Amino acid sequence: MPQRMLKERKSESVQMDGGITVSHFRSFALSLFQHPLRHSLSPLFLSFTLSLFLFSISTAQTRNSGIGPEGRYYPVHDFRDDFQVYDEGAKAYIPYIVEQHANQIALSAYVDLESNRHYSLLISTKEDGYLFINAALKRKLRANQWQVLRIDSLFRVYRQPEIFLTIYGPPGIEGKQVFIGYPKSATQKQVVLRDDNLSVRPRPQKYYTNFLGLGLLFLLATHAFLFSFYHRAFLRFYSLRDLVSLRAQEESFLINRPLSGTNTLFVLNLSFILAYLIIFVQSHNLDVFASRRLLLGEQHLGWVAGEFFLLSAAAFLSLIGKYVSLEIIGGLYKLQGIVNVHFFKVIQSSLLFFAYFTILLTIIAYNLPTVEWSPSVLIPILTIFYTARLALLYVVIRSQEAIKNLYLFSYLCIVELIPLIIGLRFAL
């Protein structure tokens, strides 16, 4: 009798996710009542099964419905379970717990940009709020309006695998929605998300961190090579006492032969240091160049190493171009006698400053990982260095040649001050 009733009402079956139908549920429920232990266990099992059935209906509807503006996006990832809050006691971010953090007005989450290329980040709040990315205010969130951010664009702007997103608004998690979504297509089949699938995400690769460690070993190797095979030149270049000495030994082979093999190796080593510093600053989300399209590519260790050698070549050519410009401007001012001393002091001061500056920054980075890096700190340090070097060059050249102050000042402005101003305009 029950089987015949099920056959007659088969047309009323509703197809559910995974092939479960209402007729299957009824057959299972009737089988529970026919079981020998139906008087003791059937009500319990029936209640449990009914709750699962109703839950499957509700989740099947939400899985198939779209999100975002006019439901035009398929949900790829929901950040509801990924929110974090800052704990004053622990001095760190901890997972959001409803019972403990219901009054928190700032909810944060890490967004993996590299693993979600070509998707979109969708954000909505029931009340007005503010969106912060990497602790910087980006935009105001209007109530009940979806904000759609293309992850490819975020990746191009921030140039890092992950960003730290914070929503500031009314307390609690209710009314705050953050999704990674994919736009629907008229010719695309509907995507069904299953809640029972595990979300397996790749382990984040810190390519910059790996390269910075390898880069330090590389710089150590180059300095060890120069110290072993060019010991006298190494001690001369890295001598603070010789740098501040006002009487340069013009007969020295390091001065009277500025493009010799030995000098070229030390110029190349300075290029490696400068390239390493640029990538170091870049790894801390500081724009080295005004154009955000520079230093942009696939985020992997080989790409970062390739950028390092490319920047090294650019720095090396710039330093050689520096000597050529000194020769040209010195010839115009009839100061050929001080060009070699000028170039030697530039390389010597740069090697000393940037070598110790690199050591200081790496010590801070590895021992104080939570420190915030800001251009407002780095720019004054570089400005002080170049200003001090300009003053040193003025004193050294003035002690070498009897030059009118007007000529010397004009010469130094063209070869030192103007490039510094241009560099500060387009860099950092």
Disulfide bonds with the S-S distance in Angstrom:
none
